[in-house]
């Protein structure tokens, strides 16, 4: 759901959103509805996942997954993905974006786009987290739950790409689908964030050098 913004995002060079060419086209400032939309998609996947793991009594497997998820959302995702996003430039120790609200900002901000290794690492970790229950469901014969879970993941990803990834202003995310003309407008409003291969140096951008 798109709503009008009333303030600019922290990294934007504009003072307000009045007359902005990308207002409503990018999630520079998300609304509570955007947060709810993402949470509903996530819950639709996690509910059958946890149900199947609990029904099958895969307690060790579930504990391992929770550990992997804690490492991913607590640090790895910020390191390879989030620290390259304009939301990371906002004040505070935690993120306030529609997808990762409340996660800690431990790695230092890096306004340069993701490199291929970071993109591959993020995609691989996401694949592990979401494909993880498949062998457990298959081994226990929970074919109905496996089908429900697979459909939830597919439908959730398809909906996310069509409704939020096409408006997300983290342009170097490997699943970002923002149109080219909106991307050009973004770089005019967010000059500190680098185009792939064309970005300013950390000193020019005014940011400290990135560290893990």
C-alpha positions as CSV (number, residue, x, y, z in Angstrom):
1,X,0.0,0.0,0.0
2,X,1.5,3.4,-1.0
3,X,0.9,6.4,1.1
4,X,2.2,10.0,0.8
5,X,5.3,10.8,2.7
6,X,5.6,13.8,5.0
7,X,9.4,13.8,5.7
8,X,12.5,12.9,3.7
9,X,14.7,9.9,4.5
10,X,17.9,10.5,6.3
11,X,20.2,10.1,3.3
12,X,18.1,12.1,0.9
13,X,19.5,15.6,-0.1
14,X,16.0,17.1,-0.3
15,X,14.4,19.0,2.7
16,X,10.9,17.7,2.1
17,X,8.9,15.4,-0.1
18,X,6.7,18.1,-1.7
19,X,6.8,17.7,-5.5
20,X,9.4,14.9,-5.4
21,X,9.5,12.9,-8.6
22,X,9.9,9.6,-6.8
23,X,7.4,10.0,-3.9
24,X,5.2,7.0,-3.8
25,X,7.5,5.2,-6.3
26,X,10.1,4.2,-3.8
27,X,9.9,3.2,-0.1
28,X,12.1,6.0,1.0
29,X,9.8,6.4,3.9
30,X,7.7,3.4,4.6
31,X,4.3,3.4,6.3
32,X,2.9,1.0,9.0
33,X,1.0,-0.6,6.1
34,X,4.2,-1.5,4.4
35,X,5.5,-3.1,7.6
36,X,2.3,-5.1,8.0
37,X,2.4,-6.2,4.3
38,X,5.9,-7.6,4.7
39,X,5.0,-9.2,8.1
40,X,2.0,-11.0,6.6
41,X,4.1,-12.5,3.8
42,X,6.7,-13.7,6.3
43,X,4.1,-15.2,8.7
44,X,2.5,-17.1,5.8
45,X,5.8,-18.9,5.4
46,X,6.8,-19.4,9.0
47,X,3.5,-20.8,10.2
48,X,3.6,-24.0,8.1
49,X,7.4,-24.2,8.7
50,X,7.1,-24.2,12.5
51,X,4.0,-26.4,12.4
52,X,5.8,-29.2,10.5
53,X,8.9,-29.1,12.6
54,X,6.9,-29.2,15.8
55,X,4.6,-32.0,14.6
56,X,7.6,-34.0,13.5
57,X,9.3,-33.4,16.8
58,X,12.4,-32.2,15.0
59,X,13.6,-30.3,18.1
60,X,17.4,-30.4,17.3
61,X,16.7,-29.4,13.7
62,X,14.5,-26.6,14.8
63,X,17.2,-25.4,17.3
64,X,19.8,-25.4,14.5
65,X,17.6,-23.4,12.2
66,X,16.9,-20.9,15.0
67,X,20.6,-20.5,15.5
68,X,21.2,-20.0,11.8
69,X,18.4,-17.5,11.6
70,X,19.7,-15.6,14.7
71,X,23.2,-15.3,13.1
72,X,21.7,-14.2,9.8
73,X,19.3,-11.6,11.0
74,X,21.6,-10.5,13.9
75,X,24.7,-9.8,11.8
76,X,25.2,-11.5,8.4
77,X,22.3,-9.8,6.6
78,X,23.5,-6.4,7.8
79,X,27.0,-7.2,6.7
80,X,26.3,-8.4,3.2
81,X,23.1,-6.5,2.4
82,X,21.6,-3.9,4.8
83,X,24.7,-1.7,5.4
84,X,24.6,-0.7,1.7
85,X,21.0,0.6,2.0
86,X,20.0,4.3,2.7
87,X,18.0,3.1,5.7
88,X,21.2,2.2,7.3
89,X,22.2,5.9,7.3
90,X,19.3,6.8,9.7
91,X,20.1,7.5,13.3
92,X,19.9,4.8,16.0
93,X,21.3,1.4,16.7
94,X,18.5,-0.5,15.0
95,X,17.0,-0.6,11.5
96,X,13.7,1.0,10.8
97,X,12.9,-0.4,7.3
98,X,9.8,-2.2,6.3
99,X,11.6,-5.6,6.1
100,X,14.1,-5.7,8.9
101,X,12.6,-3.4,11.6
102,X,14.5,-3.6,14.9
103,X,17.5,-5.5,13.7
104,X,20.9,-4.2,15.1
105,X,23.2,-2.1,12.9
106,X,26.5,-3.7,13.9
107,X,28.6,-3.4,10.7
108,X,29.5,0.1,9.7
109,X,27.5,1.8,6.9
110,X,28.9,1.3,3.4
111,X,27.2,3.4,0.7
112,X,28.8,1.4,-2.1
113,X,26.6,-1.2,-3.9
114,X,26.8,-4.9,-3.1
115,X,29.5,-6.7,-4.9
116,X,28.8,-10.1,-6.5
117,X,30.2,-12.0,-3.6
118,X,27.9,-10.3,-1.2
119,X,24.9,-10.8,-3.5
120,X,25.8,-14.5,-3.8
121,X,26.3,-14.9,0.0
122,X,22.9,-13.3,0.7
123,X,21.1,-15.4,-1.8
124,X,22.8,-18.6,-0.6
125,X,21.9,-17.9,3.1
126,X,18.3,-17.1,2.2
127,X,18.1,-20.3,0.2
128,X,19.4,-22.4,3.2
129,X,16.9,-20.8,5.6
130,X,13.9,-21.3,3.4
131,X,14.8,-24.8,1.9
132,X,15.9,-26.1,5.3
133,X,12.6,-27.8,6.3
134,X,12.3,-29.7,3.0
135,X,14.2,-32.9,4.0
136,X,12.6,-33.0,7.4
137,X,9.0,-32.8,5.9
138,X,9.9,-35.4,3.3
139,X,11.5,-37.8,5.8
140,X,8.4,-37.7,8.0
141,X,5.9,-37.9,5.1
142,X,4.4,-34.5,5.8
143,X,3.6,-34.1,2.1
144,X,0.6,-31.8,2.6
145,X,2.5,-29.5,4.9
146,X,5.4,-29.5,2.5
147,X,3.1,-28.5,-0.4
148,X,1.5,-25.8,1.7
149,X,4.9,-24.5,2.8
150,X,6.3,-24.6,-0.8
151,X,3.2,-22.7,-2.1
152,X,3.5,-20.1,0.7
153,X,7.2,-19.5,-0.1
154,X,6.5,-19.2,-3.8
155,X,3.4,-17.0,-3.4
156,X,5.2,-14.8,-0.8
157,X,8.3,-14.3,-3.0
158,X,6.2,-13.6,-6.1
159,X,4.1,-11.1,-4.1
160,X,7.1,-9.5,-2.5
161,X,8.9,-8.9,-5.9
162,X,5.7,-7.4,-7.5
163,X,4.6,-5.2,-4.6
164,X,7.7,-4.2,-2.6
165,X,10.9,-5.1,-4.5
166,X,9.7,-2.9,-7.3
167,X,9.7,0.1,-4.8
168,X,12.6,-0.8,-2.5
169,X,15.4,1.8,-2.7
170,X,18.1,-0.7,-1.9
171,X,19.0,-0.8,-5.6
172,X,21.9,-3.2,-5.4
173,X,19.9,-5.9,-3.7
174,X,19.9,-8.9,-6.1
175,X,16.1,-9.1,-6.2
176,X,15.5,-5.4,-6.6
177,X,13.1,-4.6,-9.4
178,X,12.9,-0.8,-9.5
179,X,12.4,0.5,-13.0
180,X,15.4,2.2,-14.7
181,X,13.8,5.7,-14.8
182,X,13.1,5.6,-11.0
183,X,16.7,4.4,-10.4
184,X,18.0,7.5,-12.3
185,X,15.9,9.7,-10.1
186,X,17.1,7.9,-7.0
187,X,20.7,8.7,-7.7
188,X,19.9,12.4,-8.2
189,X,18.3,12.5,-4.7
190,X,20.8,10.2,-3.0
191,X,24.2,11.2,-4.5
192,X,26.1,9.7,-1.6
193,X,25.0,6.2,-2.6
194,X,27.0,4.8,-5.4
195,X,25.9,3.5,-8.8
196,X,27.6,0.2,-9.6
197,X,31.1,1.0,-10.8
198,X,30.5,4.8,-10.6
199,X,30.1,5.6,-7.0
200,X,31.9,8.3,-5.0
201,X,34.7,7.3,-2.7
202,X,34.0,7.0,1.0
203,X,35.7,10.3,1.6
204,X,33.7,12.1,-1.1
205,X,30.5,10.6,0.3
206,X,31.3,11.9,3.8
207,X,31.1,8.4,5.4
208,X,33.8,6.6,7.4
209,X,35.5,3.7,5.7
210,X,33.5,0.5,5.9
211,X,34.5,-2.2,8.3
212,X,33.1,-5.7,8.9
